[in-house]
Amino acid sequence: MHVILTTKKDIKIILVSILAVIGSFVIFLCIYKSSIGVFLGSNKKLPIYNVDTSDKKVAITFDSSWGNDNTLKILDVLDKYKAKATFFLIGRWCDEYPNETKEIAKRGNEIGNHSNKHPDMTNISKAQIGEDIKKADEKIAAITGKKPKIFRCPSGSYNNSVIEVVEKTNHKCIQWDVDSIDWKEQGRDLEYKRVIGKVKPGSIILFHNNAKYTPENLDRILKELKGDGYSFVTVSDLIYKSDYHIDYNGKQIKNN
């Protein structure tokens, strides 16, 4: 019989090694939590970032939260290419610009709800979220005659509670996968390349109605994409209405 004597130093080394392995595993799980949500039992809800489709169609969207200098210019560019877009309007903007709100709808574009006063909805109660969405719906419907069917979170900020309320109010929650970041006004060519380099079938593209370079870049982008065989549809015409799931990247996928 052989007796193995283990010193306190050896035991300490073994324990440290075990703790290091456990620690590494925990870190690994944290880093990849979003991609292995099923394994972890995650119930995280996501908005629709883009759509899984082989058709070369995209949705051009504009968030209208402040200002109005470029709205009519944008509408003229859309008409030039026979393109339809989706404008996410906040209730306060509709109060200030009712004629432009009406004109957006009159030209065949879609209007989505972007909240009433643009709060960070992750910091308010479900009741407050619901009331804010309701007020914006009412203002848009009063001007256009149509209640929005889609919603975009202010600043794109969301959590499970926000999406649950959005869904409960019968809206689809919409994000984006191509961001022009035009509100920073960093330069015409930079913003153009940022969009063109990321667009793919099923993309939802984000612009803002009052950004400096957006009307000119919109003309360039629509011309380029149309020449490449793309068509431009509203968000509601792009997304699936039923029988779908959303993967961990926010891609809306039709169920087989």
N, C-alpha and C positions, 0 to 999 in steps of 0.2 A: 504494500500500500504506500502510495506517495502522498505526502501532505504538502499542499502549495500554500506558502505563507504570503499573504498579501499585506503590504504595509499601508499605513494611513495615507502616505503619499500616492500609492498606486490607486487606492480607492478614490481619492480626490480627483485624480486624472480621469478615471473612468466616469465619474459623475459629471465632470465638466464636459467630457466628450458627448455624453448622452444628452445633456442640456443643450449643447451646441446643435446637435442634430434636430432636436425638437424645435428649437428656436428657428432654425433654417426652414423647417417644414411649415411652421406658422407664417413666416414671412412670405414663403412661396404661395401659400393659400390666400394671403391678403392681396398680394400683387395680382394674382389671376382670378380674383373673386368674380369679376364681371363675366369672364369667359367660361367659368365653371359653376355658374349660378345654380344649375340643377343639382349638381353634386352637393352644394352647400345648403340647399333648401332655400335659396334666395327667391323672394317674391317681388323683386324690384320691377316697377312698371316703367315703361318707356314710351315716349311719343313716337310718331312716325318720322324718321329722318329721311328716308328715301324708299323707293319701291322696286321690288325685284321684277324686272321686265326685260324682254329682248327687243321690244319696240323702241325706236329712237325718238322718245318723247320725254320732255322735261317740263317742270312747273316753275315758272318765274314768279317770285313773290316779292312784295314790298311791304315793309313795316312802316306805318305812318303814325308817328308818335309826336312829331313836332314839325312846324314849318310847312310851307305849301308852295315854295318857289318853283319846284320842278314837276309837280303833279301833272299838269296839262302837257308839258313837254314829253313826259314819259308816255302818256296816253297816245300822243301823236306818233311816237316811235312804234309803239305796239300796233297801232292801226296800219302803219306803213308796211309792216311785215305780216299783217293779218294774224297777229299773235294775241292770245288771251292770257291774262295773268291773274294772280290773286293778290289783293291788297288787304293786309291785316290792319284794321283801323281800331284805334282806341276811342271810347265814347267821347272823351274830351275833344279829340280832333274833329269828330263829326259835329260837335257843338259849334266849333269855330269855323268849319268849312263845310256846311251842308250842301252847297252847290257843287263842290268838287266831289263830295261823297256820292251825290246823285249822278254826276257825270261818269264816274268810274263804273257804276252799275249800268248806266244807259249805253255805254259802249261795249257791253257784253262781258265785262270782267267780273270776277268773283270777289265778294267782300267777306273776309273772315273776321272773327272777334279777336281783338288783341288786348282785352280788358277795358275797363272804364277809365281808370286813372293811372295805369301802369305801375301797380305796386309789386314788390317782391312777394309773390304768393306763397313762398315757402316760409314766410314769417307772419302769416295771418291765419286765422281759423278757417275751417271748412265753410262755416256759415258766411264769413266775410268774402271768401272766394266765390261762393255761389251767388251772393248778392252783387258782387262786382261784375261777374259775367252776365247776369240777368240785366243789369242796367245798360251795359253796352249793347246787348242783343236788342233791347227795346229802342234804343236810340237809332241803331242801324236800320231796324225794321220800319221805324216811323218815317225815315227818309226814303228808303229804297223799296219798301213793301215786302222785303224778304228777311227772314231771320237767318243769321249765319249758321252753317252746319259744321264749321271747323273753327278751331281755336288755336292761337299761338301764345305761349306763356310770355309775359313781359321779360325782356332780357334773356329769354330762353331758360329761365330758372324754374325748376320743377322738382317735385318729389312725389312719392306715392299718393299722398293726400291730395295734392293738386290735380293729378291725373284722374284720380277717383271722382273728384267733383266735376271735372271737365266731362268725363264719360257719363256721369249721372245727369248732366244737363243736356245730354244728347248731342255732344260735339265730338269730333275726332280731334285729338291733340296732335299738332303738326310742328315739327322742328325743321331742320335743314341739314344737308350734307355738303353743300357748297356755299361758302360764306365770302362775299365780296369784300367784307370789312370796309365798305365804302364810307361809312360814317366817320372814319378816321381821316379821310381825304389825304391819303399818303401819296397819291399820284395816279394819273390816268392809266399809264401802261402797267404799273404794278397791279392795280385792281383788275384790269383786263386779263392779264396773264394768270392771276390767281383763280379766276373763274374758269377760263378756257382750259387750264391745265387739270381741272378736277371734274369737269362735267362728264357724266356717263348716262346711259339710258336709265330713266327712272329717278334722276336727280331732282332735288328741290333746292332751288337757288335763292339765296337771300340778298336783297338789296334794301335800301331805304329811299323813300320818295324825295327826301330833301338833301341828299348828298351831292356834293359839287360836281363830280365827274360822272354820275350815274346816267343821265340822259345820253350823253355822247358814247359812253361805254356800252350802254344797252344797245344802241344802234350797231356798234361794231360786233358785239357778241351775237346778236340775233342774225346778222348777216353771215357771220362765220359758221354758226351752228346750222342755219338753214341750208347753207351751201354743202354742209356735211350730211344733210338728210334728216335733220332733227325737226320735229314739230313742237309747238308750244301750247300747252293746255293748262287749264286751271287745276288747282290741287285736287278738287273734288272729282275731276275727270281723270286724274292720274291714279288716285288711290283705289284700293279695293274696298267695297262697302261691307262685305261679309265673307265668311269662310276664309279667314286668313290668320296668320300669326306674325308676331314681331320678334325677330331674333335679338341676340344680346347687343348687336350693333345698331338697333333701331330700324333695320330693314324690314319693310312690310312684305310678307311672302304669302302667295296664294297657296292654300292647302290643296293637296292632290286629291 
